[in-house]
């Protein structure tokens, strides 16, 4: 799981994409969120968009984002029975699948922006 930030604000006031990649099936979820969503809101989205469709994951690889290192998030995952694995700094290959998906998403968004720039 990771966040793609630095995007322009959408009409629905979203400026970040939360990316979640299933390591086995490569199924990817792109969840539009706002930069200052509370952890409660992110948990609500996590339950409704990921857990509802696929069940509780056995393990999750995360970067060091403060939203994922909070005590609340750790306790939630502990209660769900999910093991949290954090990628180490300067070793993005630990979470290579989501990093690659984020790169593809950035390329797709850039192409869309160039396509619709004149309209």
Buried (B, 14 or more C-beta within 10 A) or exposed (E): BBBBEEBEEEEEEBBBBBBBBEBEEEEBBEBBBBEEBEBEEBBEBBEEBBBEEEEEBEEBBBBEBEBBEEEEBEEBBEEEEBEBEBBEEEEBEBBBBBBEBBEEBBEEBEEEEEEEEEE
